[in-house]
Structure formats: C-alpha cells, structure tokens
Amino acid sequence: MIDNMNIVEVKQNWKSDVVRIDITISNICNYKCWYCFEGSNTGTYKWPDFDLYVKNLSHLMDHYLQTTNKKKFDFHVLGGEATYWNRFFDFIAYFKQRYDCIF
C-alpha cells in the first residue's frame, strides 16, 4: 500500500521553445463515435467568427513570441469535426504562413 504520493518531477518531451495549443473550434459533428467525449458532437458551440478568432489567437501567439523563448506552436484541434468549418483551411493557412505552426 502506498501511503505517501508525492510528485517529485513532471517531465514532458516537447522542446523548450514549443507551445502546445489545444483549441476547440466547435462541437459540430455528424458522427457519434464511441471514443468521443460527452459534448464533443452536440452542436451547441457554433463556428467562430473567423476574423475575431484569428485576431485573438494571433495576439496570444505574439505575446509568447515577444515575452518568452517560445518560437514554435503545436496546435491540437479538438471537439466536433473541425473540417466542417468552411474557414478551417483558411485558418490553418493563416497560422502556418505567419507563425509556421504544426497542426
């Protein structure tokens, strides 16, 4: 029996100059996959306003570039089916060209 659970160290395998960004663009999806978490396909969160979303996310990323050693962004898109958003590939192109992101 373990009676003393102390975290000694937490390690991650990302390079120190990488920021991982988890985003949920929407929860719109036409599937009900067994492995999806509850609420990931209910359609309660509609597609965002492209210009506002890009502006806010760019502001965040610029902050990291200007104030930290973070130089690379690793995007993980969650929830729903992001490829249904008619601006999804515009979104990827925008951030890939301006910030050389990994998706």
C-alpha positions as CSV (number, residue, x, y, z in Angstrom):
1,M,0.0,0.0,0.0
2,I,1.2,3.4,-0.9
3,D,0.5,6.0,1.8
4,N,2.7,8.9,0.6
5,M,2.1,10.0,-3.0
6,N,4.4,13.0,-3.7
7,I,5.1,14.2,-7.1
8,V,8.8,14.6,-7.4
9,E,9.1,15.7,-11.0
10,V,6.9,16.1,-14.1
11,K,8.6,15.8,-17.5
12,Q,7.4,16.5,-20.9
13,N,9.1,15.6,-24.2
14,W,8.5,18.9,-26.1
15,K,11.4,21.1,-26.9
16,S,11.6,24.1,-24.6
17,D,10.8,26.6,-27.4
18,V,7.4,24.9,-28.2
19,V,4.0,25.9,-27.0
20,R,1.2,23.3,-27.3
21,I,-2.2,24.9,-28.0
22,D,-5.3,22.9,-27.6
23,I,-8.3,24.5,-29.2
24,T,-11.9,23.5,-29.7
25,I,-13.3,25.4,-32.7
26,S,-16.8,24.0,-32.4
27,N,-18.6,20.8,-31.3
28,I,-20.5,20.4,-34.6
29,C,-20.1,16.8,-36.0
30,N,-22.3,14.4,-37.9
31,Y,-20.9,11.3,-36.1
32,K,-21.4,9.9,-32.7
33,C,-18.1,8.0,-32.3
34,W,-17.7,5.7,-29.3
35,Y,-14.4,7.3,-28.4
36,C,-15.5,10.9,-28.3
37,F,-16.1,12.6,-25.0
38,E,-19.5,13.7,-23.9
39,G,-20.5,17.0,-25.6
40,S,-17.9,16.8,-28.4
41,N,-20.6,16.5,-31.0
42,T,-23.7,18.2,-29.6
43,G,-23.5,21.2,-31.9
44,T,-24.0,23.7,-29.0
45,Y,-20.9,25.7,-29.9
46,K,-21.2,27.1,-33.5
47,W,-18.4,28.1,-35.7
48,P,-16.4,31.2,-34.5
49,D,-16.2,34.5,-36.3
50,F,-13.0,33.9,-38.4
51,D,-11.6,37.5,-38.1
52,L,-12.2,37.7,-34.4
53,Y,-10.8,34.2,-33.7
54,V,-7.6,35.0,-35.8
55,K,-7.1,38.3,-34.1
56,N,-7.4,37.0,-30.6
57,L,-5.2,33.9,-31.2
58,S,-2.6,36.0,-33.0
59,H,-2.5,38.3,-30.1
60,L,-1.8,35.4,-27.7
61,M,0.9,33.9,-30.0
62,D,2.6,37.3,-30.5
63,H,2.7,37.6,-26.7
64,Y,4.6,34.3,-26.4
65,L,7.0,35.3,-29.2
66,Q,7.7,38.7,-27.6
67,T,8.0,37.7,-23.9
68,T,9.2,34.1,-23.8
69,N,11.6,31.8,-25.5
70,K,8.7,30.0,-27.2
71,K,9.2,30.1,-31.0
72,K,7.1,27.2,-32.3
73,F,3.4,26.5,-31.9
74,D,1.9,23.0,-31.9
75,F,-1.8,23.1,-32.5
76,H,-4.2,20.3,-31.4
77,V,-7.7,20.8,-32.7
78,L,-10.3,19.1,-30.5
79,G,-14.1,18.7,-30.3
80,G,-16.6,18.2,-33.1
81,E,-15.4,17.9,-36.7
82,A,-13.3,21.0,-37.5
83,T,-13.1,20.2,-41.2
84,Y,-16.8,21.1,-41.5
85,W,-16.0,24.7,-40.8
86,N,-15.8,26.4,-44.2
87,R,-12.9,28.6,-42.9
88,F,-10.9,25.7,-41.4
89,F,-8.3,25.5,-44.1
90,D,-8.1,29.3,-44.3
91,F,-7.4,29.2,-40.5
92,I,-4.6,26.6,-41.0
93,A,-3.1,28.5,-43.9
94,Y,-3.1,31.8,-42.0
95,F,-1.3,30.4,-38.9
96,K,1.0,28.2,-40.9
97,Q,2.2,31.1,-43.1
98,R,2.6,33.7,-40.3
99,Y,3.8,31.5,-37.4
100,D,5.0,28.3,-39.0
101,C,2.7,26.2,-36.8
102,I,2.4,22.5,-36.5
103,F,-1.2,21.1,-36.8
